Amino acid sequence: MGMKKLLTKISSVAFLIHRFHAHVGRIELMEFPSVTFLMSVSNFLFI
């Protein structure tokens, strides 16, 4: 139960970050390796 809640929270955060970067652009994304790492982790969770 707690794990599913955590995954939902992570996915919503990753989605918000993704939306933000869709607006800002790819150049900014390259400057934040921690964000790209978070997104790759979230992608891994949903495969």
N, C-alpha and C positions, 0 to 999 in steps of 0.2 A: 504493500500500500504506500509506504513512505517513498520507496524507490520510484514508483510510477509518478508520484507527485513531484519528485525531484526532476525526473526526465521531462515532465511537462513544463516545469519552470525553466530548465535549460533550453528546451526547444523554443519557448516563447522569447527568451532573451536572445537566442541565436537568430530568431526570425526578425526581431527588432533591429539587431545589428546589421543583418542582411538588407533590410529595408533602408536603413540609414546609409549604407554604403552604395546601394543602388542609386540613391540621390546624389551622394557626394562624388562618386566615381572611383575608378579602379586605381588611380594614382595614389589616392589616400590610403587605399587598402594595402598597398605595398609597404607603407610606412608603419603599419601596425601588425607585426608578426604575431603578437598575442591574440589579436582578433581573428586572424586567419587560422591560427591554431585552434581557437575555440570553435570556429565554424567547421573545420575539418573533423574535430572531435564529435560535434553534433551530427555531421553527415555520416560519420562512422556508426553512430548510435542508431541511425534510421535505416541502414542498409540491412 
